[in-house]
Structure formats: C-alpha cells, structure tokens
Amino acid sequence: MQQKGVTSKPSQSTCREASEKALACATRQPTEDKTACNDLFQAYKDCRKIEHESIVAERIAKRQSVF
C-alpha cells in the first residue's frame, strides 16, 4: 500500500543507457585515469538532472492544497 503524498520511484530509469555506457567505459580503462570517460559521465549526470527535475515537477503537480 502506497502512502498518500509518496511518489513511487520509477522502475526503469530513462538514463539507464547513459549509465551503462559510462560504466562500460570506466571498466575498459586500463589505468586509474578515467578522463576518457568524462563526456559519457557528464551525459549521464545531465540526464539524471533532467529526470530528477521531471520527478519533482510531477510531485508538485500531484500535491493537493491543504487550504
């Protein structure tokens, strides 16, 4: 049972592909220097930021006024 006012976490993140690419790049790097993957990690961070903003907007839209 879901509590009133609690939004469930999406079962599938829209950023899954970006995450998988960034992690795959990082695991392929032979050294501790992961700068070759910076663009992929930044793309993932940007995706998560947009995803988070949409979740927050959805929560605000669903919120019912107490007054």
PDB file of N, CA, C and O in Angstrom:
ATOM      1  N   MET A   1       0.838  -1.181   0.000  1.00  0.00           N
ATOM      2  CA  MET A   1       0.000   0.000   0.000  1.00  0.00           C
ATOM      3  C   MET A   1       0.885   1.247   0.000  1.00  0.00           C
ATOM      4  O   MET A   1       1.811   1.371   0.802  1.00  0.00           O
ATOM      5  N   GLN A   2       0.582   2.156  -0.908  1.00  0.00           N
ATOM      6  CA  GLN A   2       1.371   3.374  -1.018  1.00  0.00           C
ATOM      7  C   GLN A   2       0.757   4.463  -0.146  1.00  0.00           C
ATOM      8  O   GLN A   2      -0.460   4.652  -0.138  1.00  0.00           O
ATOM      9  N   GLN A   3       1.598   5.168   0.580  1.00  0.00           N
ATOM     10  CA  GLN A   3       1.128   6.229   1.452  1.00  0.00           C
ATOM     11  C   GLN A   3       0.774   7.454   0.619  1.00  0.00           C
ATOM     12  O   GLN A   3       1.360   7.704  -0.434  1.00  0.00           O
ATOM     13  N   LYS A   4      -0.193   8.206   1.115  1.00  0.00           N
ATOM     14  CA  LYS A   4      -0.595   9.429   0.431  1.00  0.00           C
ATOM     15  C   LYS A   4       0.567  10.422   0.432  1.00  0.00           C
ATOM     16  O   LYS A   4       1.207  10.644   1.461  1.00  0.00           O
ATOM     17  N   GLY A   5       0.827  11.009  -0.720  1.00  0.00           N
ATOM     18  CA  GLY A   5       1.891  12.002  -0.828  1.00  0.00           C
ATOM     19  C   GLY A   5       3.258  11.424  -1.133  1.00  0.00           C
ATOM     20  O   GLY A   5       4.228  12.169  -1.274  1.00  0.00           O
ATOM     21  N   VAL A   6       3.350  10.102  -1.238  1.00  0.00           N
ATOM     22  CA  VAL A   6       4.630   9.463  -1.531  1.00  0.00           C
ATOM     23  C   VAL A   6       4.605   8.985  -2.978  1.00  0.00           C
ATOM     24  O   VAL A   6       3.723   8.225  -3.379  1.00  0.00           O
ATOM     25  N   THR A   7       5.567   9.433  -3.742  1.00  0.00           N
ATOM     26  CA  THR A   7       5.656   9.042  -5.132  1.00  0.00           C
ATOM     27  C   THR A   7       6.572   7.844  -5.249  1.00  0.00           C
ATOM     28  O   THR A   7       7.666   7.832  -4.685  1.00  0.00           O
ATOM     29  N   SER A   8       6.132   6.844  -5.974  1.00  0.00           N
ATOM     30  CA  SER A   8       6.984   5.672  -6.143  1.00  0.00           C
ATOM     31  C   SER A   8       8.113   5.980  -7.111  1.00  0.00           C
ATOM     32  O   SER A   8       7.957   6.785  -8.029  1.00  0.00           O
ATOM     33  N   LYS A   9       9.230   5.344  -6.902  1.00  0.00           N
ATOM     34  CA  LYS A   9      10.394   5.516  -7.757  1.00  0.00           C
ATOM     35  C   LYS A   9      10.132   4.795  -9.078  1.00  0.00           C
ATOM     36  O   LYS A   9       9.610   3.680  -9.073  1.00  0.00           O
ATOM     37  N   PRO A  10      10.480   5.402 -10.197  1.00  0.00           N
ATOM     38  CA  PRO A  10      10.275   4.728 -11.474  1.00  0.00           C
ATOM     39  C   PRO A  10      11.037   3.407 -11.503  1.00  0.00           C
ATOM     40  O   PRO A  10      12.186   3.338 -11.068  1.00  0.00           O
ATOM     41  N   SER A  11      10.404   2.374 -12.011  1.00  0.00           N
ATOM     42  CA  SER A  11      11.053   1.063 -12.030  1.00  0.00           C
ATOM     43  C   SER A  11      12.202   1.026 -13.025  1.00  0.00           C
ATOM     44  O   SER A  11      13.153   0.266 -12.841  1.00  0.00           O
ATOM     45  N   GLN A  12      12.130   1.819 -14.056  1.00  0.00           N
ATOM     46  CA  GLN A  12      13.166   1.824 -15.078  1.00  0.00           C
ATOM     47  C   GLN A  12      13.603   3.262 -15.320  1.00  0.00           C
ATOM     48  O   GLN A  12      12.809   4.082 -15.781  1.00  0.00           O
ATOM     49  N   SER A  13      14.831   3.568 -15.022  1.00  0.00           N
ATOM     50  CA  SER A  13      15.342   4.912 -15.223  1.00  0.00           C
ATOM     51  C   SER A  13      15.479   5.188 -16.712  1.00  0.00           C
ATOM     52  O   SER A  13      15.880   4.314 -17.480  1.00  0.00           O
ATOM     53  N   THR A  14      15.145   6.402 -17.112  1.00  0.00           N
ATOM     54  CA  THR A  14      15.296   6.783 -18.511  1.00  0.00           C
ATOM     55  C   THR A  14      16.767   6.986 -18.858  1.00  0.00           C
ATOM     56  O   THR A  14      17.116   7.121 -20.031  1.00  0.00           O
ATOM     57  N   CYS A  15      17.617   7.008 -17.863  1.00  0.00           N
ATOM     58  CA  CYS A  15      19.047   7.239 -18.071  1.00  0.00           C
ATOM     59  C   CYS A  15      19.854   5.947 -18.031  1.00  0.00           C
ATOM     60  O   CYS A  15      21.079   5.986 -17.926  1.00  0.00           O
ATOM     61  N   ARG A  16      19.194   4.831 -18.113  1.00  0.00           N
ATOM     62  CA  ARG A  16      19.886   3.541 -17.989  1.00  0.00           C
ATOM     63  C   ARG A  16      20.961   3.357 -19.071  1.00  0.00           C
ATOM     64  O   ARG A  16      22.061   2.890 -18.777  1.00  0.00           O
ATOM     65  N   GLU A  17      20.648   3.716 -20.298  1.00  0.00           N
ATOM     66  CA  GLU A  17      21.612   3.545 -21.391  1.00  0.00           C
ATOM     67  C   GLU A  17      22.855   4.405 -21.162  1.00  0.00           C
ATOM     68  O   GLU A  17      23.978   3.939 -21.353  1.00  0.00           O
ATOM     69  N   ALA A  18      22.655   5.649 -20.758  1.00  0.00           N
ATOM     70  CA  ALA A  18      23.785   6.546 -20.496  1.00  0.00           C
ATOM     71  C   ALA A  18      24.640   6.007 -19.346  1.00  0.00           C
ATOM     72  O   ALA A  18      25.868   6.089 -19.381  1.00  0.00           O
ATOM     73  N   SER A  19      23.987   5.464 -18.345  1.00  0.00           N
ATOM     74  CA  SER A  19      24.694   4.893 -17.205  1.00  0.00           C
ATOM     75  C   SER A  19      25.533   3.688 -17.629  1.00  0.00           C
ATOM     76  O   SER A  19      26.698   3.567 -17.250  1.00  0.00           O
ATOM     77  N   GLU A  20      24.938   2.813 -18.405  1.00  0.00           N
ATOM     78  CA  GLU A  20      25.650   1.614 -18.848  1.00  0.00           C
ATOM     79  C   GLU A  20      26.866   1.970 -19.712  1.00  0.00           C
ATOM     80  O   GLU A  20      27.922   1.349 -19.588  1.00  0.00           O
ATOM     81  N   LYS A  21      26.713   2.971 -20.584  1.00  0.00           N
ATOM     82  CA  LYS A  21      27.838   3.391 -21.429  1.00  0.00           C
ATOM     83  C   LYS A  21      28.978   3.957 -20.589  1.00  0.00           C
ATOM     84  O   LYS A  21      30.144   3.638 -20.823  1.00  0.00           O
ATOM     85  N   ALA A  22      28.642   4.796 -19.614  1.00  0.00           N
ATOM     86  CA  ALA A  22      29.664   5.409 -18.765  1.00  0.00           C
ATOM     87  C   ALA A  22      30.396   4.349 -17.942  1.00  0.00           C
ATOM     88  O   ALA A  22      31.622   4.378 -17.835  1.00  0.00           O
ATOM     89  N   LEU A  23      29.650   3.426 -17.368  1.00  0.00           N
ATOM     90  CA  LEU A  23      30.278   2.379 -16.560  1.00  0.00           C
ATOM     91  C   LEU A  23      31.116   1.424 -17.409  1.00  0.00           C
ATOM     92  O   LEU A  23      32.179   0.977 -16.978  1.00  0.00           O
ATOM     93  N   ALA A  24      30.641   1.115 -18.606  1.00  0.00           N
ATOM     94  CA  ALA A  24      31.408   0.250 -19.501  1.00  0.00           C
ATOM     95  C   ALA A  24      32.723   0.915 -19.886  1.00  0.00           C
ATOM     96  O   ALA A  24      33.763   0.258 -19.938  1.00  0.00           O
ATOM     97  N   CYS A  25      32.678   2.199 -20.153  1.00  0.00           N
ATOM     98  CA  CYS A  25      33.898   2.939 -20.495  1.00  0.00           C
ATOM     99  C   CYS A  25      34.878   2.906 -19.324  1.00  0.00           C
ATOM    100  O   CYS A  25      36.071   2.667 -19.511  1.00  0.00           O
ATOM    101  N   ALA A  26      34.371   3.144 -18.128  1.00  0.00           N
ATOM    102  CA  ALA A  26      35.239   3.183 -16.948  1.00  0.00           C
ATOM    103  C   ALA A  26      35.880   1.829 -16.679  1.00  0.00           C
ATOM    104  O   ALA A  26      37.033   1.768 -16.254  1.00  0.00           O
ATOM    105  N   THR A  27      35.162   0.759 -16.916  1.00  0.00           N
ATOM    106  CA  THR A  27      35.734  -0.561 -16.648  1.00  0.00           C
ATOM    107  C   THR A  27      36.712  -0.996 -17.734  1.00  0.00           C
ATOM    108  O   THR A  27      37.542  -1.875 -17.500  1.00  0.00           O
ATOM    109  N   ARG A  28      36.627  -0.391 -18.919  1.00  0.00           N
ATOM    110  CA  ARG A  28      37.564  -0.722 -20.005  1.00  0.00           C
ATOM    111  C   ARG A  28      38.890   0.016 -19.876  1.00  0.00           C
ATOM    112  O   ARG A  28      39.881  -0.374 -20.495  1.00  0.00           O
ATOM    113  N   GLN A  29      38.916   1.077 -19.077  1.00  0.00           N
ATOM    114  CA  GLN A  29      40.141   1.868 -18.944  1.00  0.00           C
ATOM    115  C   GLN A  29      41.172   1.082 -18.129  1.00  0.00           C
ATOM    116  O   GLN A  29      40.875   0.635 -17.021  1.00  0.00           O
ATOM    117  N   PRO A  30      42.380   0.913 -18.674  1.00  0.00           N
ATOM    118  CA  PRO A  30      43.393   0.101 -18.003  1.00  0.00           C
ATOM    119  C   PRO A  30      44.025   0.765 -16.780  1.00  0.00           C
ATOM    120  O   PRO A  30      44.621   0.079 -15.949  1.00  0.00           O
ATOM    121  N   THR A  31      43.907   2.057 -16.659  1.00  0.00           N
ATOM    122  CA  THR A  31      44.558   2.754 -15.544  1.00  0.00           C
ATOM    123  C   THR A  31      43.510   3.449 -14.680  1.00  0.00           C
ATOM    124  O   THR A  31      42.311   3.380 -14.948  1.00  0.00           O
ATOM    125  N   GLU A  32      43.988   4.108 -13.655  1.00  0.00           N
ATOM    126  CA  GLU A  32      43.099   4.856 -12.775  1.00  0.00           C
ATOM    127  C   GLU A  32      42.596   6.137 -13.435  1.00  0.00           C
ATOM    128  O   GLU A  32      41.634   6.738 -12.957  1.00  0.00           O
ATOM    129  N   ASP A  33      43.235   6.564 -14.530  1.00  0.00           N
ATOM    130  CA  ASP A  33      42.846   7.788 -15.223  1.00  0.00           C
ATOM    131  C   ASP A  33      41.614   7.504 -16.075  1.00  0.00           C
ATOM    132  O   ASP A  33      41.704   6.821 -17.095  1.00  0.00           O
ATOM    133  N   LYS A  34      40.483   8.018 -15.663  1.00  0.00           N
ATOM    134  CA  LYS A  34      39.219   7.787 -16.353  1.00  0.00           C
ATOM    135  C   LYS A  34      38.762   9.015 -17.143  1.00  0.00           C
ATOM    136  O   LYS A  34      37.581   9.121 -17.475  1.00  0.00           O
ATOM    137  N   THR A  35      39.665   9.938 -17.447  1.00  0.00           N
ATOM    138  CA  THR A  35      39.273  11.170 -18.135  1.00  0.00           C
ATOM    139  C   THR A  35      38.708  10.905 -19.527  1.00  0.00           C
ATOM    140  O   THR A  35      37.978  11.740 -20.061  1.00  0.00           O
ATOM    141  N   ALA A  36      39.028   9.768 -20.120  1.00  0.00           N
ATOM    142  CA  ALA A  36      38.481   9.436 -21.437  1.00  0.00           C
ATOM    143  C   ALA A  36      36.965   9.251 -21.367  1.00  0.00           C
ATOM    144  O   ALA A  36      36.282   9.335 -22.387  1.00  0.00           O
ATOM    145  N   CYS A  37      36.445   9.003 -20.186  1.00  0.00           N
ATOM    146  CA  CYS A  37      35.012   8.749 -19.998  1.00  0.00           C
ATOM    147  C   CYS A  37      34.248   9.981 -19.511  1.00  0.00           C
ATOM    148  O   CYS A  37      33.046   9.899 -19.258  1.00  0.00           O
ATOM    149  N   ASN A  38      34.917  11.095 -19.380  1.00  0.00           N
ATOM    150  CA  ASN A  38      34.276  12.285 -18.814  1.00  0.00           C
ATOM    151  C   ASN A  38      33.014  12.689 -19.567  1.00  0.00           C
ATOM    152  O   ASN A  38      32.011  13.035 -18.942  1.00  0.00           O
ATOM    153  N   ASP A  39      33.044  12.651 -20.897  1.00  0.00           N
ATOM    154  CA  ASP A  39      31.872  13.045 -21.682  1.00  0.00           C
ATOM    155  C   ASP A  39      30.685  12.120 -21.406  1.00  0.00           C
ATOM    156  O   ASP A  39      29.545  12.574 -21.308  1.00  0.00           O
ATOM    157  N   LEU A  40      30.959  10.834 -21.284  1.00  0.00           N
ATOM    158  CA  LEU A  40      29.882   9.875 -21.010  1.00  0.00           C
ATOM    159  C   LEU A  40      29.295  10.080 -19.613  1.00  0.00           C
ATOM    160  O   LEU A  40      28.081  10.011 -19.423  1.00  0.00           O
ATOM    161  N   PHE A  41      30.173  10.335 -18.636  1.00  0.00           N
ATOM    162  CA  PHE A  41      29.679  10.575 -17.281  1.00  0.00           C
ATOM    163  C   PHE A  41      28.907  11.891 -17.206  1.00  0.00           C
ATOM    164  O   PHE A  41      27.922  11.989 -16.474  1.00  0.00           O
ATOM    165  N   GLN A  42      29.341  12.895 -17.954  1.00  0.00           N
ATOM    166  CA  GLN A  42      28.617  14.174 -17.959  1.00  0.00           C
ATOM    167  C   GLN A  42      27.248  14.001 -18.613  1.00  0.00           C
ATOM    168  O   GLN A  42      26.267  14.585 -18.153  1.00  0.00           O
ATOM    169  N   ALA A  43      27.170  13.206 -19.678  1.00  0.00           N
ATOM    170  CA  ALA A  43      25.879  12.937 -20.322  1.00  0.00           C
ATOM    171  C   ALA A  43      24.932  12.250 -19.342  1.00  0.00           C
ATOM    172  O   ALA A  43      23.742  12.561 -19.307  1.00  0.00           O
ATOM    173  N   TYR A  44      25.457  11.318 -18.545  1.00  0.00           N
ATOM    174  CA  TYR A  44      24.639  10.632 -17.542  1.00  0.00           C
ATOM    175  C   TYR A  44      24.171  11.612 -16.467  1.00  0.00           C
ATOM    176  O   TYR A  44      23.004  11.595 -16.075  1.00  0.00           O
ATOM    177  N   LYS A  45      25.076  12.461 -15.994  1.00  0.00           N
ATOM    178  CA  LYS A  45      24.705  13.443 -14.970  1.00  0.00           C
ATOM    179  C   LYS A  45      23.625  14.396 -15.483  1.00  0.00           C
ATOM    180  O   LYS A  45      22.687  14.728 -14.758  1.00  0.00           O
ATOM    181  N   ASP A  46      23.762  14.833 -16.732  1.00  0.00           N
ATOM    182  CA  ASP A  46      22.770  15.729 -17.331  1.00  0.00           C
ATOM    183  C   ASP A  46      21.414  15.038 -17.449  1.00  0.00           C
ATOM    184  O   ASP A  46      20.373  15.640 -17.187  1.00  0.00           O
ATOM    185  N   CYS A  47      21.443  13.774 -17.845  1.00  0.00           N
ATOM    186  CA  CYS A  47      20.206  13.004 -17.965  1.00  0.00           C
ATOM    187  C   CYS A  47      19.530  12.865 -16.604  1.00  0.00           C
ATOM    188  O   CYS A  47      18.320  13.059 -16.493  1.00  0.00           O
ATOM    189  N   ARG A  48      20.295  12.533 -15.575  1.00  0.00           N
ATOM    190  CA  ARG A  48      19.734  12.370 -14.235  1.00  0.00           C
ATOM    191  C   ARG A  48      19.163  13.686 -13.706  1.00  0.00           C
ATOM    192  O   ARG A  48      18.147  13.692 -13.011  1.00  0.00           O
ATOM    193  N   LYS A  49      19.819  14.802 -14.038  1.00  0.00           N
ATOM    194  CA  LYS A  49      19.322  16.101 -13.595  1.00  0.00           C
ATOM    195  C   LYS A  49      17.956  16.382 -14.216  1.00  0.00           C
ATOM    196  O   LYS A  49      17.035  16.829 -13.532  1.00  0.00           O
ATOM    197  N   ILE A  50      17.831  16.119 -15.499  1.00  0.00           N
ATOM    198  CA  ILE A  50      16.554  16.328 -16.190  1.00  0.00           C
ATOM    199  C   ILE A  50      15.491  15.383 -15.630  1.00  0.00           C
ATOM    200  O   ILE A  50      14.348  15.783 -15.408  1.00  0.00           O
ATOM    201  N   GLU A  51      15.875  14.135 -15.406  1.00  0.00           N
ATOM    202  CA  GLU A  51      14.947  13.149 -14.854  1.00  0.00           C
ATOM    203  C   GLU A  51      14.472  13.577 -13.464  1.00  0.00           C
ATOM    204  O   GLU A  51      13.283  13.485 -13.156  1.00  0.00           O
ATOM    205  N   HIS A  52      15.394  14.041 -12.636  1.00  0.00           N
ATOM    206  CA  HIS A  52      15.040  14.492 -11.287  1.00  0.00           C
ATOM    207  C   HIS A  52      14.087  15.685 -11.338  1.00  0.00           C
ATOM    208  O   HIS A  52      13.112  15.736 -10.588  1.00  0.00           O
ATOM    209  N   GLU A  53      14.369  16.641 -12.221  1.00  0.00           N
ATOM    210  CA  GLU A  53      13.510  17.814 -12.341  1.00  0.00           C
ATOM    211  C   GLU A  53      12.099  17.422 -12.754  1.00  0.00           C
ATOM    212  O   GLU A  53      11.129  18.015 -12.281  1.00  0.00           O
ATOM    213  N   SER A  54      11.973  16.426 -13.633  1.00  0.00           N
ATOM    214  CA  SER A  54      10.638  15.998 -14.050  1.00  0.00           C
ATOM    215  C   SER A  54       9.913  15.284 -12.907  1.00  0.00           C
ATOM    216  O   SER A  54       8.698  15.425 -12.772  1.00  0.00           O
ATOM    217  N   ILE A  55      10.631  14.526 -12.090  1.00  0.00           N
ATOM    218  CA  ILE A  55      10.025  13.862 -10.934  1.00  0.00           C
ATOM    219  C   ILE A  55       9.522  14.899  -9.940  1.00  0.00           C
ATOM    220  O   ILE A  55       8.415  14.775  -9.416  1.00  0.00           O
ATOM    221  N   VAL A  56      10.332  15.921  -9.679  1.00  0.00           N
ATOM    222  CA  VAL A  56       9.935  16.974  -8.753  1.00  0.00           C
ATOM    223  C   VAL A  56       8.705  17.712  -9.290  1.00  0.00           C
ATOM    224  O   VAL A  56       7.775  17.991  -8.534  1.00  0.00           O
ATOM    225  N   ALA A  57       8.696  18.028 -10.584  1.00  0.00           N
ATOM    226  CA  ALA A  57       7.551  18.719 -11.181  1.00  0.00           C
ATOM    227  C   ALA A  57       6.291  17.859 -11.079  1.00  0.00           C
ATOM    228  O   ALA A  57       5.203  18.376 -10.827  1.00  0.00           O
ATOM    229  N   GLU A  58       6.436  16.561 -11.274  1.00  0.00           N
ATOM    230  CA  GLU A  58       5.302  15.640 -11.158  1.00  0.00           C
ATOM    231  C   GLU A  58       4.766  15.617  -9.731  1.00  0.00           C
ATOM    232  O   GLU A  58       3.554  15.624  -9.519  1.00  0.00           O
ATOM    233  N   ARG A  59       5.657  15.591  -8.768  1.00  0.00           N
ATOM    234  CA  ARG A  59       5.239  15.590  -7.363  1.00  0.00           C
ATOM    235  C   ARG A  59       4.504  16.873  -7.001  1.00  0.00           C
ATOM    236  O   ARG A  59       3.504  16.845  -6.284  1.00  0.00           O
ATOM    237  N   ILE A  60       5.003  17.991  -7.500  1.00  0.00           N
ATOM    238  CA  ILE A  60       4.359  19.287  -7.216  1.00  0.00           C
ATOM    239  C   ILE A  60       2.974  19.310  -7.849  1.00  0.00           C
ATOM    240  O   ILE A  60       2.020  19.789  -7.238  1.00  0.00           O
ATOM    241  N   ALA A  61       2.860  18.799  -9.062  1.00  0.00           N
ATOM    242  CA  ALA A  61       1.571  18.797  -9.750  1.00  0.00           C
ATOM    243  C   ALA A  61       0.556  17.904  -9.028  1.00  0.00           C
ATOM    244  O   ALA A  61      -0.639  18.201  -9.035  1.00  0.00           O
ATOM    245  N   LYS A  62       1.013  16.828  -8.416  1.00  0.00           N
ATOM    246  CA  LYS A  62       0.120  15.903  -7.717  1.00  0.00           C
ATOM    247  C   LYS A  62      -0.240  16.375  -6.314  1.00  0.00           C
ATOM    248  O   LYS A  62      -1.216  15.916  -5.720  1.00  0.00           O
ATOM    249  N   ARG A  63       0.556  17.291  -5.799  1.00  0.00           N
ATOM    250  CA  ARG A  63       0.337  17.755  -4.429  1.00  0.00           C
ATOM    251  C   ARG A  63      -1.011  18.474  -4.319  1.00  0.00           C
ATOM    252  O   ARG A  63      -1.336  19.332  -5.139  1.00  0.00           O
ATOM    253  N   GLN A  64      -1.758  18.124  -3.333  1.00  0.00           N
ATOM    254  CA  GLN A  64      -3.060  18.768  -3.121  1.00  0.00           C
ATOM    255  C   GLN A  64      -2.902  19.870  -2.075  1.00  0.00           C
ATOM    256  O   GLN A  64      -2.175  19.717  -1.093  1.00  0.00           O
ATOM    257  N   SER A  65      -3.577  20.945  -2.301  1.00  0.00           N
ATOM    258  CA  SER A  65      -3.513  22.059  -1.368  1.00  0.00           C
ATOM    259  C   SER A  65      -4.255  21.731  -0.086  1.00  0.00           C
ATOM    260  O   SER A  65      -5.327  21.126  -0.107  1.00  0.00           O
ATOM    261  N   VAL A  66      -3.674  22.136   1.018  1.00  0.00           N
ATOM    262  CA  VAL A  66      -4.299  21.909   2.314  1.00  0.00           C
ATOM    263  C   VAL A  66      -5.386  22.950   2.562  1.00  0.00           C
ATOM    264  O   VAL A  66      -6.315  22.711   3.333  1.00  0.00           O
ATOM    265  N   PHE A  67      -5.271  24.063   1.931  1.00  0.00           N
ATOM    266  CA  PHE A  67      -6.207  25.172   2.182  1.00  0.00           C
ATOM    267  C   PHE A  67      -7.365  25.102   1.254  1.00  0.00           C
ATOM    268  O   PHE A  67      -8.256  25.949   1.314  1.00  0.00           O
TER     269      PHE A  67
END
